[in-house]
């Protein structure tokens, strides 16, 4: 099919996702972009209004998680539309999940105001359960389909024990508090009932740190600022779309035709659909021709979309405490654990769980915002205003005991009856999974289709994998789909990008994946003066493919961890055709392994016995349970131990005393030895010498992506080669180490001067430093002048960076089972649960926890990859190949009991002695926190300086907030820093933008 010279893009919907997509496309130089908006305004479910003289949010109210990871917060900060308090580091560092630290008032339906201490037992229990709902990656099939079922079951069990000494009235009051909190959760999730919310899916939502904040002048201020940077005629208002005709065979140039309600037909190359999930559910059959694929349609039907309404109520004077921020209503007569009202017409107000107090009160106004969700909210929308006023007045009289209180003004939202939204926001209903969200975001037509790709793309909060229901989720999906088009047209060479910031000089230090990614992004965006300085003779950094005989092996990065739509490495590898068909299947992408190696195991003991998997399963089960708990301390106020290792040992001793009390001593000893083996495995996974060095409090910051880890049949370096092939020749200077980056350099016209070891001096406006953390730790004092600021230096020193090496061992024949995928070596003298070897010279080999079996056999023959971390790994690097081969041979003969087993070939990696890496990858050591990751990624000079900004930027896996230690984390940080510069230098100013041609 012919390709138009300048791609025509139509965006359906001018909510935040549509605006974000347009913003991104325009910045990248797309000129034929048009937004079609059904209503008379932009913003969608962001809508600011007034109640008397008080500004109120009819739609989105909060920035959830206002910190550097939240793009909405970053935009609002840059537009200067936030309160000073929201900008403080303290506010951004607090972890609150969905429970901001608000000062409450509690009222009961008997007209009593409660002491907050009275309800504390119920709150503690409820938060304990909500914060520890089972997660799909760590649990088998659940006994409870929904969050509501889980809460009810657990509350009944735990209260029988915990509250058995409390009188009947107190127990009933506490159960009423549980019901209030369930109704609160209904509002948070926009669901009619928590019994409709999938239990495993509930844990897919991810919180961002920071105390939720509001916009003093209204959320629409963000929309106004974004719209001011778009061409004035880009949006056509009051223009509903009737149907999107895709795979349009009638038009050889533009495969999509958008038919509007007024009859206008618009030809386009791509359409980004950003309508709400509620609208899709109701109108999908007429909105698309041909109809949506059955898989996508099933996901639309399975995903939940509900109503959460607000009732703004103004009073002449407050009936709540002066410092009160939220008012909770507890019904005394709700004996059963429930969040639904049986008689809507009579009792719909029972679903109102709380009122937020709008602060500060302006012009003497005293306004509350009540929250109501589900069918009760939908019923309320149909009532006359006078009926709502009467019911609300009666509700307040009941709870305060004061019949003189009268609302001055009332305003209710009506999101369910809004024809373009048909509700508020999405949730994962019972039966939903990550696969449904992936299906939601998948463009049309599907990839295997031979027609023109990316005809119809989908954005909006319901298409985000972990931030669904939020404004930042919606915004990110708009960027995601815009980036999809930018990548498509830049790689196909079909779109001539404008000259953007052509005179800006950028130097990138390091040609690993983060440096390559940054250069790729910058070049695509039009930056022409980009240069990479690489200390070695090759690109790729810690991605390094080698060979053992004729077999391709990975000396460095091995897997795509979490090969799914959210993983950019997977998406690029798929685009370049570098993966096996199995890795591309939806089934493979939907599996969630939690970042741990999977596969059929063989277990061997140091006495030469092959163990049954059942013999060690109790240890594996307990260890997996404890690792899950380790990930949860990050969301809590304190942790019982400083390190993961300390916690594991402490808990195993305590739990084994109970759980394994009926197991014979020899088997108990074996299970404790298995714990030692798994601790060593964790050392390799985390790139740490010992799990005693990995911080417990920050352990949960790492996020795993769904998908069964996969490899590159032709080698990981194939990804680097494909990316490099799209960069200009001569962009990289090899064998050119950097000696010092001089920043805040007043001697040159540019901000930065890069001094190379061969004496060359390169002036630049910006330098992106992508060297490994190990190199930074060793050379920071000479690499930067002036030195790094203390807060950044302290974070460099606190962060952990260790060694994880591989030992490849080839055999003429296998000594493991035909279906075996991973081999564990259990030392029977390690029942004290250790992951460190005291005598390196004699026993370093004991740190090698096992081998992965390289598959398929047709490709790799009989080849194993052994894993060894820490100081033992570093010591191994000092030995000769002959010494390593001898130790490996003795090890295998001991564990198999077969003295004839002899390796054919052995090859090991040596990442610690590599002068440009000084190790393998990073981890959060004891004492580390999120602030350290923030400090790592912070550009120089720091904010608040009067010097030119963004002189030195930092990328690399150790600077990613949740994907540290991974290739996709490294790649994303390269994109992040490139985007930082792209945003700093808009491709073309709004005044230069030509009129929309659609």
C-alpha positions, -999 to +999 in steps of 0.1 A: +000+000+000+013+034-008+025+056+020+016+093+023+046+116+024+034+134+055+013+111+077-022+122+085-032+116+121-067+120+135-072+118+173-107+110+186-112+129+218-096+159+234-091+146+269-057+144+285-046+113+265-056+129+232-040+162+240-008+144+252-006+124+220-011+155+199+015+174+220+041+147+215+034+144+178+036+181+172+069+183+191+083+156+169+073+175+138+041+159+127+021+187+110-010+168+098-026+162+132-063+169+140-083+163+171-120+156+169-139+164+201-176+156+206-182+183+232-176+220+233-145+218+255-111+201+260-102+181+290-126+151+290-129+138+325-108+167+337-134+194+344-132+224+368-163+243+379-176+266+406-200+263+435-208+299+444-173+315+448-155+282+454-136+265+427-145+228+426-133+198+405-162+181+388-139+155+373-103+145+383-094+160+417-059+149+427-025+143+413-021+108+427+016+104+437+030+139+431+067+130+426+093+129+398+079+096+384+045+112+378+044+131+345+013+151+355+032+164+385+063+173+364+042+192+339+023+210+366+055+219+384+070+232+351+039+253+344+041+266+380+005+257+388+010+240+422+012+251+458+047+254+473+039+225+497+034+200+469+068+208+456+087+200+488+110+169+488+092+158+519+058+158+502+072+139+473+089+112+494+059+100+514+044+067+506+006+069+512-009+045+485-046+053+486-046+065+522-033+101+525-024+112+560-055+132+565-069+145+598-103+127+602-136+133+620-157+102+626-195+103+629-219+075+635-256+071+625-266+075+661-254+111+660-222+106+679-187+120+671-162+093+677-127+095+691-104+083+662-088+058+686-121+039+688-119+030+651-082+022+650-086-016+653-108-017+623-086+006+602-055-014+611-072-046+600-086-032+568-053-016+557-035-048+566-058-068+543-059-043+514-022-039+514-016-076+514-041-088+488-027-118+469-006-110+438-008-131+407+029-137+404+032-152+439-001-171+444-018-201+429-055-201+421-073-182+447-101-193+470-117-158+466-126-145+432-130-109+444-114-083+468-148-082+486-148-120+491-112-119+504-119-090+528-151-106+542-134-140+547-103-126+563-123-101+585-145-129+598-116-151+607-093-125+622-120-106+642-131-138+658-097-140+674-086-103+677-119-088+689-132-117+710-127-096+742-148-067+728-185-062+736-212-066+710-217-029+704-180-022+699-177-052+675-206-039+655-192-004+654-159-018+641-176-038+614-194-006+604-160+010+600-150-019+578-181-013+556-173+024+554-138+016+542-152-008+516-174+019+503-143+042+502-125+016+481-156+014+458-151+051+451-113+047+446-119+019+421-152+033+406-170+000+412-205-008+424-190-033+449-156-046+459-172-080+452-169-071+415-132-063+417-108-091+407-086-102+436-054-109+417-060-080+393-063-056+422-025-059+428-017-048+393-024-012+401+008+006+411+010+036+434+035+064+430+050+080+461+039+115+473+010+130+492-018+136+468-022+172+459-046+195+440-044+224+416-051+257+435-067+272+404-082+240+390-071+209+371-082+225+339-051+248+342-030+219+331-052+214+300-050+251+293-012+252+294-009+221+272-035+235+247-016+268+245+013+249+229-008+234+201-019+251+170-051+270+176-071+253+150-060+217+157-091+208+177-126+207+160-152+209+188-188+196+187-177+171+162-187+136+173-173+106+154-198+082+139-176+055+126-139+047+121-135+027+089-102+009+089-085-015+065-101+008+039-095-008+006-111+020-013-083+045-006-048+034-018-031+062+002-049+066+035-062+033+050-085+049+075-116+070+070-132+088+099-169+095+094-184+122+116-219+126+128-224+156+105-214+135+075-178+148+071-154+121+060-117+125+069-090+103+053-061+094+076-031+072+079-036+067+116-064+073+141-058+074+178-090+066+197-091+080+232-128+076+241-137+063+275-141+026+282-177+033+291-183+047+256-164+018+240-186-007+258-218+009+246-208+020+210-181-004+198-205-021+174-212+011+154-179+029+161-157+006+141-160-010+106-151-037+103-159-046+139-132-050+165-114-083+166-131-108+190-102-108+214-102-071+219-140-070+222-138-097+249-114-076+268-136-045+265-165-064+279-145-080+307-128-049+320-148-029+346-159+006+342-180+023+369-193+055+383-178+076+411-198+109+416-192+139+439-217+158+458-204+193+466-222+208+496-217+244+509-226+255+545-228+288+562-205+275+589-186+243+596-199+215+618-166+197+616-133+204+635-111+233+623-083+210+614-105+183+599-096+172+564-120+143+559-153+132+575-162+095+577-198+082+582-203+049+600-237+032+601-242+015+635-268-010+621-248-027+593-242-061+609-230-078+577-198-070+558-213-052+527-207-022+505-240-023+486-274-008+494-304-031+491-331-005+486-318+023+463-348+045+464-349+045+501-313+042+512-290+054+484-273+079+507-259+050+527-233+046+500-218+080+508-188+069+529-171+103+534-168+140+527-136+157+519-131+191+534-121+216+507-092+237+519-085+265+523-120+280+527-121+311+505-145+341+509-158+325+540-172+295+522-173+261+539-175+233+513-175+196+515-171+171+487-191+139+493-182+106+475-206+080+462-201+052+437-218+024+419-255+020+412-263+043+441-245+071+423-262+063+391-296+064+409-287+097+425-281+113+391-317+107+381-331+125+412-343+162+412-319+186+430-345+192+457-347+155+464-309+152+467-309+183+490-336+167+512-318+134+514-284+150+522-299+173+548-315+143+565-282+123+563-262+151+580-289+156+607-287+118+614-249+118+618-244+151+636-276+150+658-281+186+649-313+193+630-305+230+624-277+223+599-289+232+564-269+231+532-265+265+515-257+251+480-254+217+464-239+205+431-237+169+420-217+154+392-234+132+366-207+111+349-229+081+343-254+102+323-228+121+304-233+105+269-195+108+261-182+091+292-210+069+306-192+066+339-160+077+356-130+053+352-119+017+349-111-012+371-102-048+367-134-067+372-136-103+383-121-125+356-098-098+342-061-102+338-030-083+325-038-099+291-070-079+288-052-046+293-026-056+267-054-064+243-070-030+250-038-012+240-031-033+209-033-013+177-053-025+146-047-044+124-028-071+143+008-075+135+005-107+115-019-088+091-002-078+059-021-045+055-006-011+066+001-012+103-010+011+131-042+022+114-061+025+147-044+030+180-059+031+215-051+054+244-068+064+276-066+055+312-082+020+307-053+011+284-025+016+309-011-016+325-007-003+360-019+033+362-054+027+349-081+050+364-056+079+368-048+111+349-011+102+347-020+068+333-042+085+306-014+110+298+012+083+295-009+063+271-012+093+248+026+096+248+029+059+243+007+059+211+024+090+198+058+074+204+046+043+185+039+065+155+071+084+158+091+052+159+072+037+130+077+067+107+113+074+117+123+037+111+105+036+078+120+068+066+086+081+055+085+112+076+109+142+071+115+156+106+122+193+107+155+207+117+153+209+154+178+224+177+204+217+150+231+238+166+228+222+200+259+201+208+253+169+228+280+145+239+270+110+252+296+092+273+293+055+267+278+034+238+259+009+259+222+005+254+213+037+273+237+058+253+226+042+220+189+048+230+195+084+239+213+090+206+186+072+187+158+093+203+177+126+198+186+119+162+150+110+154+139+143+170+161+162+147+192+169+168+221+169+143+251+176+166+252+144+186+284+124+194+290+093+214+324+087+230+330+050+237+360+038+258+362+004+242+363-008+206+327-019+205+291-008+211+268-025+235+284-021+269+271-049+292+253-064+262+280-087+248+275-117+226+303-143+221+308-179+210+319-212+225+330-231+195+301-226+170+276-218+197+263-183+203+265-173+240+257-142+260+287-130+279+266-101+293+229-095+294+210-128+289+173-123+288+145-099+280+130-098+315+093-095+311+087-097+274+054-079+270+040-047+255+053-026+285+089-037+278+105-015+251+133-040+246+108-067+237+089-043+214+121-033+195+133-069+193+099-079+179+100-050+154+134-060+142+124-097+139+150-109+164+128-133+185+115-168+183+078-172+175+071-187+210+082-154+227+057-135+206+026-155+216+001-137+239+003-167+263+041-162+268+036-124+273+008-130+299+028-152+323+041-134+354+072-149+370+080-121+393+116-117+381+127-152+391+141-180+369+114-205+359+117-240+344+117-276+352+144-282+378+169-309+388+183-309+423+216-325+432+232-327+466+269-325+475+268-362+486+262-371+449+224-377+451+198-365+427+170-352+449+132-354+444+116-320+438+091-329+466+119-332+491+129-295+488+095-280+479+087-269+515+119-248+515+111-233+480+075-225+491+086-208+523+114-189+505+090-176+478+065-165+505+093-146+523+106-129+492+070-117+485+069-102+520+103-086+514+088-067+485+060-053+507+080-035+533+086-006+510+049+003+513+049+002+551+063+025+577+091+003+590+109-030+585+120-055+611+155-060+597+180-039+578+186-064+551+168-091+531+193-117+543+187-110+580+149-111+575+150-144+556+172-161+582+151-147+611+118-157+596+129-192+584+141-200+619+108-189+634+085-204+608+104-237+604+100-243+642+062-245+636+058-256+600+085-282+599+082-295+635+070-329+623+097-333+597+127-355+607+160-337+615+178-349+584+151-335+561+149-303+581+187-299+576+183-304+539+156-278+537+178-252+555+206-260+530+181-254+502+174-220+517+212-213+515+211-223+478+182-199+471+200-171+490+229-176+466+205-175+436+191-142+449+227-129+451+230-135+413+196-121+405+204-089+425+240-086+415+251-086+452+278-103+473+253-112+499+216-107+506+228-092+539+239-062+518+205-058+500+182-034+519+149-047+531+130-014+532+137-006+495+136-041+481+101-037+468+110-008+446+120-031+419+091-039+396+089-070+374+070-071+341+048-099+330+060-124+304+082-155+304+118-143+300+131-150+265+165-148+247+177-137+213+184-167+191+210-147+171+224-130+202+215-099+222+240-078+202+216-081+173+194-055+190+224-031+193+233-036+157+198-028+145+197+004+166+232+014+155+223+009+118+197+037+122+223+062+135+245+083+112+279+069+103+306+085+124+284+093+153+304+070+176+341+075+183+355+042+196+385+036+219+381+072+232+379+072+270+367+103+287+390+116+315+370+145+329+337+163+323+341+200+331+307+215+339+297+250+349+327+259+326+327+297+323+358+296+300+339+283+270+308+296+253+292+263+259+283+250+294+304+218+293+338+207+282+346+170+278+383+162+282+394+129+267+423+108+277+441+114+244+440+152+251+410+161+228+387+187+243+351+188+231+328+216+240+291+208+244+258+222+256+249+190+272+266+157+282+247+125+289+268+103+312+259+066+309+288+049+326+280+020+349+276+027+386+307+006+393+328+030+372+312+060+389+320+046+423+356+042+414+363+073+393+338+100+403+365+121+419+384+125+386+355+122+362+338+155+372+350+190+377+338+205+399+330+174+419+296+159+421+273+176+447+274+159+480+238+145+479+245+129+446+279+116+457+264+100+488+238+083+467+265+069+444+283+056+474+251+041+491+238+024+460+249-012+456+268-025+426+281-061+425+294-088+403+275-117+387+295-139+364+287-168+341+306-200+336+296-218+304+303-255+305+299-277+274+295-315+276+295-343+250+264-357+266+239-345+292+239-357+328+206-340+336+171-349+326+159-343+291+132-318+302+154-301+328+158-263+324+176-254+356+200-273+379+203-265+416+234-276+436+226-281+473+255-283+498+245-304+527+268-287+552+251-253+548+222-257+572+230-224+589+216-206+558+245-187+544+253-170+511+289-161+517+320-184+516+345-177+543+375-194+526+376-180+490+407-198+479+395-233+489+358-230+485+349-202+461+330-227+439+304-232+467+289-198+457+278-212+424+242-220+431+235-239+399+232-239+361+206-230+335+203-254+307+206-236+273+177-246+251+169-258+225+194-286+223+195-284+185+209-249+188+231-252+219+240-288+221+247-299+257+256-265+272+251-252+307+255-217+321+266-215+357+259-185+379+282-171+406+280-137+424+299-116+449+335-117+461+337-154+452+329-145+416+355-117+417+381-142+430+372-167+403+381-140+377+417-140+390+422-178+383+434-193+351+410-210+327+426-243+336+420-237+373+384-228+367+379-259+345+394-281+372+372-267+399+341-270+378+349-306+368+354-316+405+322-299+414+301-317+389+316-350+396+309-345+433+273-336+428+265-363+402+285-390+419+299-398+385+338-395+383+338-398+345+319-366+337+342-342+320+335-308+304+343-304+268+348-267+269+346-240+296+343-202+292+337-176+320+329-139+320+350-114+339+329-083+346+347-072+378+380-069+361+365-051+331+379-016+337+349+002+322+323-016+342+339-028+374+311-052+380+277-063+366+247-043+378+231-024+406+209-031+436+195-011+465+219-017+493+211-014+530+205+023+538+193+031+503+159+047+495+140+061+466+157+094+472+190+078+462+175+068+429+161+103+424+195+117+432+211+093+407+190+106+378+191+143+388+209+164+361+236+189+369+235+217+380+208+209+405+175+228+404+177+262+419+210+270+403+214+301+382+238+283+358+225+270+325+203+239+331+208+203+320+246+205+315+252+170+327+225+143+325+227+107+338+214+076+323+220+038+328+202+010+346+213+023+380+193+055+374+159+039+368+134+041+397+120+006+394+138-013+365+173-009+378+196-038+369+178-045+336+184-038+299+149-023+296+156+000+326+188+012+309+171+018+276+143+037+292+167+060+310+184+068+277+150+078+263+142+097+295+173+119+292+168+124+255+132+134+262+144+158+288+165+176+262+138+174+235+114+190+260+140+217+267+143+225+230+109+222+214+112+210+179+095+241+166+079+269+185+041+272+185+044+304+163+062+284+136+037+256+134+019+256+101-018+253+101-033+218+103-037+203+068-065+179+077 
